[in-house]
Amino acid sequence: MLRIENLSCGYDGSMVVKDVSFNVKDGQRLCILGPNGCGKTTLLRGIMGILPINGSVYIDEQNMKSLSSRQKGQKIAMLSQMSDTYFAYTVYETVMLGRYAHQKRGAFTSADSEDRRIVQESLERVGMLELKDRPITELSGGQLQRVFLARTFAQTPEIILLDEPTNHLDLKYQVELIDALKEWASAGGRCVVGVLHDINLALSFADTVLLMDRGEIKAYDTVENLDLDLVSRVYGIDVGKYMRTTLERWK
């Protein structure tokens, strides 16, 4: 579904991501791991088209450069960390914004029965339908991120990119968000590529891992076959020992 070929990108002429290539298949849940500053978020921004790139990004064998902004919005969406800046829309209005790429005019002026059905289903999927008329400025952090997830679902993309969307969420909301994304990806014709800061959370979500260091791919494999020694070398810490020591507290 998603094919990345020789992608390089960065900031102010300095390449942070260097000649990266990989494929993501239908139904796949890929997590990008690596230490801070290795290029994970930069890679997502390059794929999304937020940053200019060298190389190519293909969705269903279509080069992203050949697609209009509206066509891109129908195929790929990005869920990021929560922002402190947002307008005082209701929950329903916020999720309806996800339908913008599918509408001929503005997000609220041309919503039809199909748009309303998809928005309602998206709200139900994340358990926020009962709060649909509440202003988002009155929501907790966990509720707000679920609204943003519903907006992403309402966009009905084929691909969702995740840029550490669970940051600042408590454990319950982290698990709920990840479970909702796993269920979404399992429906077919969809895939997820995500950056998750918490390695345990990433491995519980992903079926495949891309390990990065200094802008380059060090491994691309299934979760089961991931070389944990390599992970430790990339992070500069014995990750397995740290995890086992932490789990000892719960016995």
C-alpha positions in Angstrom: 0.0 0.0 0.0 2.8 2.4 0.9 6.2 2.3 -0.8 9.1 4.6 0.2 12.0 4.8 -2.3 15.4 6.4 -1.4 13.8 9.1 0.7 16.0 11.8 2.2 14.8 14.9 4.0 15.7 17.3 6.7 15.8 21.0 7.7 17.7 24.0 6.3 19.6 21.9 3.8 20.8 19.4 6.4 19.6 15.8 5.7 18.3 14.1 8.8 16.8 11.1 7.1 19.2 9.5 4.6 18.2 7.3 1.7 15.4 5.4 3.4 13.5 2.7 1.5 10.8 0.3 2.8 7.3 -1.1 1.9 4.1 -1.3 4.1 1.5 -3.9 3.1 -2.3 -4.0 3.5 -3.2 -4.5 7.2 0.3 -4.0 8.4 1.0 -2.1 11.6 4.5 -0.7 11.4 6.2 1.1 14.3 9.3 3.2 13.9 11.7 2.9 16.8 15.0 4.7 17.6 16.5 7.2 20.0 15.7 10.8 20.2 17.0 12.8 17.2 17.3 9.7 14.9 14.8 11.0 12.3 11.6 9.3 13.2 9.3 12.3 13.1 11.2 13.8 10.2 10.6 10.7 8.2 6.8 10.9 8.9 6.8 14.5 7.8 8.6 13.6 4.6 6.1 10.8 3.8 3.2 13.2 4.6 4.6 15.9 2.3 5.1 18.4 5.1 8.8 18.5 4.3 10.3 18.6 0.8 12.0 15.3 0.0 14.5 13.7 -2.3 13.2 10.3 -3.4 9.6 9.0 -3.8 6.6 8.1 -1.8 4.0 5.8 -3.5 0.5 5.0 -2.3 -1.2 2.2 -4.3 1.6 2.7 -6.9 0.7 6.4 -7.3 3.5 8.9 -6.7 2.4 11.3 -4.0 3.8 14.2 -6.0 1.2 13.5 -8.7 -1.7 13.8 -6.3 -3.6 17.0 -5.4 -4.0 18.1 -1.7 -7.6 16.8 -1.8 -6.5 13.4 -3.2 -3.8 13.1 -0.6 -6.3 13.9 2.1 -8.5 11.0 0.9 -5.6 8.6 1.1 -3.4 9.5 4.0 -3.9 11.1 7.5 -1.7 12.0 10.4 -2.4 11.8 14.1 0.1 13.7 16.2 0.6 14.8 19.7 -2.0 17.1 21.1 -1.7 20.7 20.4 -2.4 23.5 23.0 -4.0 25.5 20.2 -7.4 24.6 18.9 -10.7 26.3 18.2 -13.8 26.1 20.4 -15.7 23.7 18.0 -18.0 21.1 19.4 -16.8 17.4 19.4 -19.1 16.8 16.4 -17.9 19.8 14.4 -14.2 18.8 15.1 -14.8 15.3 13.7 -16.7 16.6 10.7 -13.5 18.5 9.8 -12.1 15.1 8.8 -14.6 15.0 5.9 -13.1 18.1 4.3 -11.1 16.3 1.7 -14.3 14.4 0.5 -16.5 17.5 0.2 -16.9 19.9 -2.7 -17.2 23.0 -0.5 -16.5 23.8 3.1 -16.5 21.2 5.9 -19.8 22.3 7.4 -21.6 23.8 4.4 -21.8 20.7 2.2 -22.0 17.8 4.7 -24.4 15.1 3.4 -26.0 12.0 4.9 -22.9 10.0 4.1 -20.6 12.5 5.9 -23.0 12.5 8.9 -23.0 8.7 9.0 -19.2 8.4 8.9 -18.8 11.0 11.6 -21.3 9.3 13.9 -19.6 5.9 13.3 -16.2 7.5 14.0 -17.5 8.9 17.3 -19.0 5.6 18.3 -15.7 3.8 17.5 -13.8 6.0 20.0 -16.7 6.1 22.6 -17.4 9.9 22.2 -20.8 10.0 20.7 -22.5 11.0 23.9 -20.3 14.0 24.1 -20.8 15.1 20.5 -22.3 18.5 21.4 -19.7 19.4 24.0 -17.1 22.1 23.1 -13.7 20.5 22.8 -12.3 23.1 25.2 -14.2 21.4 28.0 -12.6 18.0 27.4 -9.9 16.2 29.3 -6.6 15.4 27.5 -7.6 11.8 26.9 -11.1 12.7 25.6 -9.6 15.3 23.3 -7.1 12.9 21.8 -10.0 10.4 21.2 -11.8 13.2 19.3 -8.8 13.8 17.1 -8.6 10.0 16.5 -12.3 10.1 15.5 -11.5 13.0 13.1 -8.7 10.9 11.6 -11.1 7.9 11.2 -13.7 10.2 9.6 -11.2 11.2 7.0 -11.5 7.5 5.8 -7.9 7.3 4.7 -6.1 4.2 3.6 -3.0 5.0 5.6 -2.7 6.6 9.1 0.6 8.0 10.3 1.1 8.3 14.0 3.5 10.8 15.5 3.7 9.9 19.2 -0.1 10.4 19.7 -0.1 8.8 23.2 2.3 11.4 24.7 0.7 13.1 27.8 -2.0 10.4 28.0 -2.4 8.2 31.0 -2.1 4.4 30.6 -5.8 3.7 30.2 -6.2 6.2 27.3 -2.9 5.0 25.7 -4.3 1.4 25.6 -7.7 2.5 24.4 -6.2 4.6 21.6 -3.9 1.8 20.5 -6.7 -0.8 20.6 -8.9 1.4 18.4 -6.1 1.7 15.8 -5.5 -2.0 15.8 -9.2 -2.7 15.2 -9.2 0.0 12.4 -6.2 -1.5 10.6 -7.7 -5.0 10.7 -10.6 -4.1 8.5 -8.6 -4.4 5.2 -7.4 -1.9 2.7 -5.6 0.0 5.5 -2.3 0.2 7.2 -0.7 2.2 10.0 2.8 3.6 10.3 3.6 5.0 13.7 6.2 6.5 16.0 5.5 5.6 19.6 8.0 6.7 22.3 7.1 3.8 24.7 8.8 0.7 23.4 6.5 -1.7 25.3 3.5 0.1 23.8 5.0 0.1 20.4 5.7 -3.7 20.5 2.2 -4.4 21.8 0.7 -2.5 18.8 3.0 -3.3 16.0 3.4 -6.4 13.9 6.5 -5.0 12.2 9.3 -2.7 13.4 11.6 -0.3 11.6 14.6 0.5 13.7 16.4 3.8 12.9 19.6 5.4 14.1 21.1 8.7 12.8 18.7 8.9 9.9 19.3 5.4 8.6 17.4 2.1 8.8 19.2 -0.4 11.0 16.6 -3.1 10.9 13.2 -3.8 9.4 11.6 -7.0 10.7 8.6 -8.6 12.4 8.3 -8.0 16.2 9.0 -11.7 16.8 12.2 -11.6 14.8 13.5 -8.2 16.1 17.1 -8.4 17.2 17.0 -7.1 20.8 20.7 -6.9 21.0 20.7 -4.5 18.1 17.9 -2.5 19.8 20.1 -2.2 22.9 23.1 -1.0 20.8 21.0 1.6 19.0 19.5 2.9 22.2 22.8 2.7 24.1 21.2 0.8 27.0 20.4 -2.9 27.7 16.7 -2.5 26.9 15.8 -6.1 27.7 17.5 -5.9 31.2 15.7 -2.6 31.9 12.3 -4.0 30.9 12.8 -7.2 33.0 13.9 -5.1 36.0 10.9 -2.9 35.7 8.5 -5.9 35.4 9.9 -7.4 38.6 8.0 -4.8 40.5 4.7 -6.3 39.4 5.3 -9.8 40.6 
